[in-house]
Amino acid sequence: MLQRIISVLAAVVIALGLGLVVTGTAVAAATPLGGGSGIIISDETICTLTTIGRDNGGRLVGITAGHCGGPGSTVVPEDDEGAGVVGTLVESNSELDYAIIEFNPAKVTPVRTVDSATITSIGQPASFPAIACKEGRTTGQTCGVVWGNLSADAQTWTQVCVDHGDSGAPVTVGTTLVAMVNAYLYVPCLGPELGTNMSSIIADINSDGGVGAGFQPI
């Protein structure tokens, strides 16, 4: 009887050991990313993802600020660094200060809500006295009045609080994405925020006809 009990226990231990091996080799879950997520560019710069979606080629793509990195720069999710590289910058436009990221769909789950920001559509620039909000990896969600937009320069000025790392953060009115964060003037969170209008960015991406053309947020 004792020998039988020992044999049963040994079988259980072996089964548990095999279970641990199977668990250890399981495929890692994809990282959720959306407008407002923090991203690390080429292990050097931390920025914020503006939005994520698919282009007319079915590719999973995202947008962030152009000064965050150039073509070929790697993207690692700030909240899940263990996931490793999940995307690559394929284009960076210095004039409008935006960059296009092509993500690995096996490693990224696109989401439309990140913390307090939800993006359902892309719209035209906001105007005074609308209230806009941004969701950044550094200062979170902050809201403020829209001072105005300069359509000729593709810029919108707001009073939302931003600081280093918020570059690329989505600027929304309700759930409509109207601009991205690119800079602040004078003092963080005191000087006005300067951003590029999303309508201008999308028009420029579509005119090139490459990766990102026909972009729609998820």
Secondary structure, DSSP 8 states (H G I E B T S, - for coil): -HHHHHHHHHHHHHHHHHHHHHHHTS----EEE-TT-EEEETTTEEEE--EEEE-TT--EEEEEEGGG--TT-EEEEGGGGGG---EEEEEEETTTTEEEEEE-TTTEEE-SEETTEE--EE-----TT-EEEEEETTTEEEEEEEEEEEGGGTEEEE-----TT-TT-EEEETTEEEEEEEEESSSTTTS-EEEEEHHHHHHHHHHHTSTTTT-EE-
